[in-house]
């Protein structure tokens, strides 16, 4: 876990994948980003937003409640905060578009507006058959959150028939198995790679890029994608 930015009010962390943001009932004693930082710094901290446990990348953690609240509001405003994710999905997604089907936060809850903009960056076809189709197709996609619903990108990609590789609850598990066997890559291919926000105290625009994920570099090399696509 590395610190990408720090001032008197907040941290920007490169969260490792498969780590919780904060302690929860579901964490079962596993450590979290918040717990590690609180122990290191000896202060109480407040996550400003969430990343799913399997997802690595840029995470904001505030040093005071007021800053956390302000950043939490900014997350819900596309003018104040721009959150971008890289993912590898099943099938070919070319061009750009918007997935905007509404979502429920949990069964029985009302549907709420949800919007994910996406941009196809590269495509590939591999000679890996699932027994039905002779080949497997993949795309590198950048997704931009315009709202912040539970598992939003994962659910929107699945609804578009382009589930993220390695996503178990929302994905294509037979294809996930082929992906693991052929590439040797574990985990969900989704990463919070860029974040831009207006600092709630200074009014300054802060723009950050996460360090590259070695798995994405390996995929780019395998499929002859430009390396810059997974670095910028």
C-alpha positions as CSV (number, residue, x, y, z in Angstrom):
1,X,0.0,0.0,0.0
2,X,1.5,3.3,-1.1
3,X,0.5,6.9,-0.4
4,X,0.0,8.9,-3.7
5,X,-0.9,12.2,-2.1
6,X,-1.1,13.6,1.5
7,X,-1.8,16.9,3.1
8,X,-3.3,18.1,6.4
9,X,-6.7,17.0,5.4
10,X,-6.6,13.7,3.5
11,X,-4.7,10.8,2.0
12,X,-4.9,9.4,-1.5
13,X,-3.9,5.7,-1.3
14,X,-3.1,3.1,-3.9
15,X,-5.3,0.4,-2.3
16,X,-4.1,-3.2,-3.0
17,X,-6.7,-5.5,-4.5
18,X,-8.2,-8.0,-2.1
19,X,-8.1,-5.7,0.9
20,X,-11.0,-4.1,2.7
21,X,-11.3,-0.3,2.8
22,X,-12.4,-0.4,6.5
23,X,-13.4,-3.0,9.1
24,X,-16.8,-4.5,8.5
25,X,-18.8,-7.5,9.8
26,X,-17.9,-9.3,6.6
27,X,-14.1,-8.7,7.0
28,X,-13.8,-11.6,9.4
29,X,-10.7,-10.3,11.1
30,X,-8.9,-9.4,7.9
31,X,-7.0,-6.1,8.0
32,X,-8.1,-3.0,6.2
33,X,-6.6,0.1,4.7
34,X,-8.1,2.3,7.4
35,X,-6.9,0.1,10.2
36,X,-3.3,0.0,8.9
37,X,-3.1,3.8,8.5
38,X,-4.7,4.5,11.8
39,X,-2.2,2.2,13.5
40,X,0.7,3.9,11.7
41,X,-0.4,7.5,12.3
42,X,-2.1,7.1,15.6
43,X,-5.1,9.1,14.5
44,X,-8.8,8.3,13.6
45,X,-9.4,8.3,9.8
46,X,-12.6,8.4,7.7
47,X,-12.9,6.8,4.3
48,X,-14.3,9.3,1.8
49,X,-15.6,6.6,-0.6
50,X,-15.4,2.9,-1.2
51,X,-13.7,0.4,-3.4
52,X,-14.8,-3.2,-3.5
53,X,-12.5,-5.6,-1.7
54,X,-11.3,-7.2,-5.0
55,X,-10.6,-3.8,-6.7
56,X,-7.3,-2.0,-6.3
57,X,-6.4,1.6,-7.1
58,X,-6.9,5.1,-5.9
59,X,-8.8,5.6,-2.6
60,X,-9.4,8.8,-0.7
61,X,-9.3,8.7,3.1
62,X,-9.9,11.9,5.2
63,X,-8.2,12.9,8.4
64,X,-11.4,14.6,9.7
65,X,-15.2,14.0,9.5
66,X,-15.8,17.3,7.8
67,X,-13.5,16.6,4.9
68,X,-14.8,13.1,4.6
69,X,-18.4,14.5,4.3
70,X,-17.3,17.0,1.7
71,X,-15.5,14.4,-0.4
72,X,-18.5,12.1,0.0
73,X,-20.7,14.7,-1.6
74,X,-18.2,15.3,-4.3
75,X,-18.3,11.6,-5.2
76,X,-21.9,12.1,-6.2
77,X,-21.1,15.1,-8.4
78,X,-19.4,14.5,-11.7
79,X,-18.3,18.2,-11.8
80,X,-16.4,17.9,-8.5
81,X,-14.9,14.4,-8.9
82,X,-13.9,12.3,-11.9
83,X,-13.4,8.6,-11.1
84,X,-12.0,6.4,-13.9
85,X,-11.5,2.7,-13.9
86,X,-9.7,0.3,-16.3
87,X,-11.3,-3.1,-16.9
88,X,-10.9,-6.1,-19.2
89,X,-14.3,-7.5,-20.3
90,X,-15.7,-10.4,-22.3
91,X,-16.4,-9.6,-26.0
92,X,-15.7,-6.5,-28.1
93,X,-16.7,-3.1,-26.9
94,X,-15.7,-0.5,-29.4
95,X,-16.4,3.2,-29.6
96,X,-18.0,4.8,-26.5
97,X,-21.4,4.8,-24.8
98,X,-23.4,5.0,-21.6
99,X,-24.9,2.3,-19.5
100,X,-27.7,3.9,-17.4
101,X,-30.1,1.2,-16.2
102,X,-31.2,2.0,-12.6
103,X,-30.1,-0.2,-9.7
104,X,-31.2,-1.3,-6.3
105,X,-28.7,-1.1,-3.5
106,X,-30.2,-4.2,-2.0
107,X,-33.3,-6.5,-2.6
108,X,-36.5,-4.7,-1.6
109,X,-34.9,-1.2,-1.9
110,X,-36.2,1.3,-4.5
111,X,-34.4,1.6,-7.8
112,X,-32.1,4.6,-8.1
113,X,-30.5,6.3,-11.1
114,X,-27.2,4.8,-12.2
115,X,-24.9,6.0,-15.0
116,X,-21.6,4.7,-16.2
117,X,-19.9,6.1,-19.2
118,X,-17.5,3.8,-21.1
119,X,-14.9,4.1,-23.8
120,X,-13.4,1.1,-25.6
121,X,-9.6,1.3,-25.8
122,X,-8.5,-2.0,-27.5
123,X,-9.8,-5.4,-28.5
124,X,-8.3,-8.8,-28.9
125,X,-9.2,-12.3,-30.0
126,X,-7.6,-15.4,-28.6
127,X,-7.8,-19.1,-29.9
128,X,-9.4,-20.3,-26.7
129,X,-12.7,-22.2,-27.2
130,X,-15.4,-22.6,-24.6
131,X,-16.8,-25.6,-26.5
132,X,-19.4,-23.4,-28.2
133,X,-17.4,-20.6,-29.8
134,X,-14.0,-21.4,-31.3
135,X,-12.3,-18.2,-30.0
136,X,-12.5,-15.8,-27.1
137,X,-12.9,-12.0,-27.5
138,X,-11.8,-9.4,-25.0
139,X,-11.8,-5.6,-24.7
140,X,-9.9,-3.1,-22.6
141,X,-12.4,-0.5,-21.5
142,X,-12.2,2.7,-19.4
143,X,-15.3,3.3,-17.3
144,X,-16.2,6.7,-15.8
145,X,-18.6,6.7,-12.8
146,X,-21.3,9.4,-12.9
147,X,-23.1,7.9,-9.9
148,X,-21.9,5.7,-7.2
149,X,-24.1,2.6,-6.7
150,X,-23.2,-0.7,-5.2
151,X,-21.0,-2.7,-7.7
152,X,-22.1,-0.2,-10.3
153,X,-19.5,-0.8,-13.0
154,X,-19.5,-4.6,-12.5
155,X,-23.3,-4.7,-12.8
156,X,-23.5,-2.4,-15.8
157,X,-20.9,-4.3,-17.7
158,X,-22.7,-7.6,-17.0
159,X,-26.0,-6.1,-18.1
160,X,-24.4,-5.0,-21.4
161,X,-23.3,-8.6,-21.9
162,X,-19.7,-7.7,-21.4
163,X,-18.9,-8.9,-17.9
164,X,-15.6,-8.1,-16.3
165,X,-13.1,-10.9,-16.3
166,X,-12.6,-12.5,-12.9
167,X,-15.9,-11.1,-11.5
168,X,-17.6,-14.1,-9.9
169,X,-21.0,-12.8,-8.7
170,X,-21.7,-10.8,-11.8
171,X,-19.5,-12.4,-14.4
172,X,-19.3,-15.4,-16.8
173,X,-17.6,-18.1,-14.7
174,X,-16.9,-20.6,-17.5
175,X,-15.1,-17.8,-19.3
176,X,-13.4,-16.7,-16.1
177,X,-12.0,-20.3,-15.8
178,X,-10.7,-20.2,-19.4
179,X,-9.1,-16.8,-18.7
180,X,-7.3,-18.1,-15.5
181,X,-6.1,-21.2,-17.2
182,X,-4.8,-19.5,-20.3
183,X,-3.3,-16.3,-18.8
184,X,-2.5,-17.5,-15.2
185,X,-4.0,-14.2,-14.0
186,X,-6.0,-14.2,-10.8
187,X,-8.5,-11.7,-9.5
188,X,-11.0,-9.3,-11.1
189,X,-9.7,-7.2,-13.9
190,X,-11.0,-3.9,-12.6
191,X,-8.8,-1.1,-11.3
192,X,-9.4,2.5,-10.1
193,X,-6.7,4.0,-12.2
194,X,-7.4,7.8,-12.4
195,X,-9.0,10.3,-10.0
196,X,-9.5,14.0,-10.3
197,X,-11.2,16.1,-7.6
198,X,-11.6,19.5,-6.2
199,X,-10.0,19.7,-2.8
200,X,-12.7,20.6,-0.3
201,X,-10.5,22.9,1.7
202,X,-8.2,24.6,-0.9
203,X,-10.4,24.6,-3.9
204,X,-7.5,23.2,-5.9
205,X,-8.0,20.6,-8.6
206,X,-6.0,17.4,-7.7
207,X,-5.4,14.9,-10.4
208,X,-3.9,11.5,-9.7
209,X,-2.9,8.4,-11.6
210,X,-2.4,5.0,-9.9
211,X,0.8,3.0,-10.5
212,X,0.3,0.3,-13.1
213,X,-1.1,-3.0,-12.2
214,X,1.3,-5.8,-13.4
215,X,-1.6,-7.9,-14.5
216,X,-2.8,-5.3,-17.0
217,X,0.8,-4.9,-18.3
218,X,0.9,-8.6,-18.9
219,X,-2.4,-8.5,-20.8
220,X,-1.3,-5.6,-22.9
221,X,1.9,-7.5,-23.8
222,X,0.0,-10.7,-24.6
223,X,-2.5,-9.0,-26.9
224,X,-0.1,-6.5,-28.4
225,X,-2.0,-3.5,-27.0
226,X,-0.1,-0.2,-26.6
227,X,1.4,-0.2,-23.1
228,X,0.4,3.4,-22.7
229,X,-3.2,2.4,-22.5
230,X,-2.7,0.7,-19.2
231,X,-0.2,3.3,-17.8
232,X,-2.1,6.6,-18.3
